Amino acid sequence: MVNEKMCVGVEQERLMVRLDPEKYDEVIEKEGCRPMDFTGKPMKGFVFVDIEALNTKRKLEYWVNLALEFNRIAKPSKKKK
């Protein structure tokens, strides 16, 4: 969480990245990138990146920076009552 908004996370052997939905089609083609589909259907604006595709500091920084870039303009999730 960054600024009370989902940004990145680790799930099993992959990184979850929240990114600008406008960039989704571009990044989904990158090595190790997969749609995030917890519910059975892909969530545009969220992707999983396999650990094998994060084997250098530069590659990891790319995904984290992509998430942080979107975090500045992303709306926070609605608070549950």
Number of C-alpha atoms within 10 A of each C-alpha: 9 12 10 10 15 20 22 23 14 12 11 9 11 19 21 25 24 28 26 18 14 10 13 17 11 9 16 17 10 11 12 14 19 18 17 19 13 8 7 7 9 13 15 18 18 22 23 22 24 18 15 11 15 18 10 9 8 10 11 15 12 12 20 19 15 18 23 20 15 17 22 11 9 17 11 12 9 7 5 4 3
